[in-house]
Amino acid sequence: PGWYVARDGHVIISMPGVPREMKKMWEEQALPRLRALAGGTLFTRILRVTGVGESTVEERLGDLIHATNPTVATYAKFDAVDVRISAKAVNAGEAETLLAPVEAQICQIFGRRIFGTGTQALASVVGGLLRTTGWQLAAMESCTGGLLSSYLTDHAGSSDFFRGGVVTYATDLKARMGVPQATLDQFGVISDETALAMAQAVRGDLGADVGVGITGVAGPDSQEGKPVGEVHIAVASPRGTEVRQLLWRGERTDIKHRAAMAALDLLRLHLLGEVEG
């Protein structure tokens, strides 16, 4: 059972906690009543932003965050900050007239930081770019413990572009998998040079077009004098090489997740450069 109360210009709806029952009541009873009160239909569009924190996204949006019809709101999600644009309109055409200019402004603000719309996942976008290029990917991970490979293979059809991955957690295993010992000795495990050597080694060992290497300090203790949260990510492909050094604060699991997402984003930007020329 549930109940609906309208009083003093406000509406209170109570629904059962069982998801199946609540969904049916929402769709058949609550939502039609709310739509009737709204005097129009709510149309929404979601832009997915990566590599920028929610507070920074809000700051860059400026006055847009205070706009009305359409309204703009931000939501921190697993792999992105979602920017939702919502407009109340009588039909889709009117909604498009309201939504399009605001969407264009937001796209101008964030540019390539926007990787998708709606519910698109960053890993699936990377997969789509790999399919477009026809390239195969291989990963050598250390501090992320295989998390990047896990995210990539969460999506059906990943065998089209993902050759495989190895977790070289121990330093000696990195050398056994093709990272030059001289690189490890001279620059250390936590370095741009080692991340790049990992990407190049796994690319060759697994017969892939693109290799990605991730090394860093997930914590809770520092390593080789490097602070917790320092991560080095590298990509090697026929297009060339790219390396990124990042530093985060947070718990071990947070750092691992952020590192894997940052690797996906570096891959995305690298592949976009190939696709767009």
N, C-alpha and C positions, 0 to 999 in steps of 0.2 A: 504493500500500500504506500501511497504518497499523498501529499497535499499541496495545494496551490492557494496562496493568500495574496490578494491585491488590496493595499490599504495606504491611504495618504500619499498616493503617487509612487508607491514602491511595490515590488513583487517579491514574495518569498516562496521558493519551491523546495519541497523536501521529497527526495526519491530514495528508493531502497539501495543498500550498499552492494547487493549482488550485481556484478557488472552486466550480466545478460538481462536481468529484469530492469535495471536502471536504463540501459540503452533503449529498450523497447518503449519505456515510459517517456524518455526524453524525445525520441523520434515521433511518437504518436500523440503525445499529450502536451509536453512542455514547449518544445520548439515551435509548433504551430501557433500557440498562444503568444509567445514572445515575438514572433514575426508579425503577428497581427498588431501588436502594440507598437512595433518599431516604425510602422508607416513606410516600409520599404524593405529591401533585402540587403543584407550585408555581404559585400564582395571583398575578398582578401587576396593579397599577393605577398609572397614571402621571398625575400632575397637572402641568400646564405653567405655570410662573410667569414673568412678565415684569416688567421694571423694577427688579429686585432682583438683586444679584450672588450668586454661589454661596456665598461665605463668610457673607454676611448671611442667606441662606436657612437655612443650617445653624445659625447662631446662634439664629434665631427658632424653629427646630424644637425646640431645647432637648433635653430628655431623650428625645424621640421618636427622635432619631437613634441612640440606644443601645438601642432596644427590640428584643426578639426575638419572632418569630412573632406579629404581622408585624414585619418589619424595614423600616426607612425609610432610603433613600439618595438622594443628590443627584448630578445629572450636568449639567454645563454643556454646552449645545447651541448650535447656530447662532442660534436665535431665542428661546431661553428657558433657564431652569434647570428641568430635569425632576426632580420628586420622585417616586421610585418606592416604592410600598408593596408588599411581597411577603409572602405567607402560605403556609405549607405546610398542606394540608388534604386530606381524603380525597375531598371532593366540592365542587361549587360553592357549595352552601348553607352548608357549614361555613366555606368561605373568605369568603363574604359577611359572616358573623357576625364574623369576625376583622378584615376590611378596613374595613367601614363605619364603626365608631367612630373609627378612626385617620384615615380620610379626612375625617370631619366635623371633627375637631380641626384638621387642616391647612387645611381650607377656612375655618375660623374665624380662624386665624392670618393668612392671606394675603388673604382676601376677594376683591376684584376684581383683585388681582394675578394670580390664576389665570384664564387666558384659555381653557384647553381641557384636553383629556385625550388620552392615547395619543399619536398622531403628528400631531394637528391643528397646522397652521401658523398663525402669527399673521395672515399675509396672508389666508389662507382664511377665518379667523374674521371679519375685517373685511369681506371680500366677502359673507359670509353676512348680516351686519348691514345692509349696504347693500341687499341683496336684500329683507330684511325691511321696511326703511323705504321701498323703492322709489326711493331717491335715486341720482343719478349723481354720480360723483366726478371731479374734475380736479386736477392737481398742477402747481405751479410750483416747480422745484427749482434750487438753486444749488450748494452745496457737495457735495451727494450725487450730482450728475451724472446724474440719471435713475434712481438705484438704487431709490428708492421705487416708481416706475412699473414697473421691472423685476420687483420682488418681487410686486407686485399682478398682473402679467400672466403670472407663472409658472404660474398655476392656470387650468385650462380653464374657460371660461365667464365670464372676466373682462370680456368685452365687454358682459355684462348690466348692469354697474354702473360701468365705467371709461370715461369719455369720452375722456381722453387726458392727456398731460403735455407740458410744455415745460421745457427747461433754459436758464435765463437766467443764464449764468455771468458775462457781462460786465455791468457796472453800467448802461451805456447801454441794453442790451437789456431790462433790468427796466423802465426808463422807457418804452421803446417798447411793452412788453406791458401797460402800464397802471398801473404803480407811479408815484404822483405824484413828480415831481422834487423838490418841496418836502419830501416825506418823506425822500427819500434825502439831501438837503442838510442837513436839520435833525437827523436821527437817525442817519444813516450806514447803510451797507448791512447791517452786522451788528447788528441791533436787533429788538426785538419789533415795533416799528411797521412796519418794512419787511417782516418775515415776514407780518404780518397784511395789509398792502397787497398782497403777492403772492398770498395766499390769496383775497382778495376780487377781485383783478383776473382771475385765471385762472378763477375761478368764473363771472364774467360773460363773459369772452372765449370760453370753450369751452361756454357754455350748460349748466353743471352745477349741481346742487343744493348740492354740497359742494365747497369749495376748500381745498387745503392748500398752505402755503408753507413752504419750508425755506431758511434762509440761515445761514452760519456760516463758521468757519475750520477747514479740514481739515488745514492745515499743508503743508510743514514750517515756514513762516514766519508770523508774526503779521500781522494786517491791521487797519488803522485803529486801532491801539493795542489791539485785542482779541486775547486769547491764543489759541494753537492749542487747538482742542477746544471752543471756545465755539460753541454752536449755538442758533438760535432757530427754533421751529416754531409755526405757527399753523393753526387750522382755522376756516372760516367756513361757516355753513349756515343754513337757516331757523330753527334752534334758537338761534342766536347765534354768538358767537365765543369761542375759547379760544386762549391763547398760553402757550408753555412755553419757558423758557430753561434750557439744560443745559450742563454743562462736563465733558469727559472728558480723560483722558490716554491717549496711545497713538499708534500709527502712523496715517498718513493713511487707509489702507484700513479700519482699525478704527473710526476716527471716522466715516467715511462710513456704514459698516454700522450702527453704533450710532444714528446720527442717523436713518437710514431706519426702523429698528426702533422708535425712540422716536416717530416720526411715526405709524407704524401703531398704536402703543399709545394715543397721544392720540386718534386717529380712533376706535379701539375704545371708549374711555371716553366720548367725545362721543356716539357712536351709541347706546351702551347707555343713556345718559340719555334719548334720544329714544324708544327701544324700551320702556324700563321706566317712562317718564313721570316 
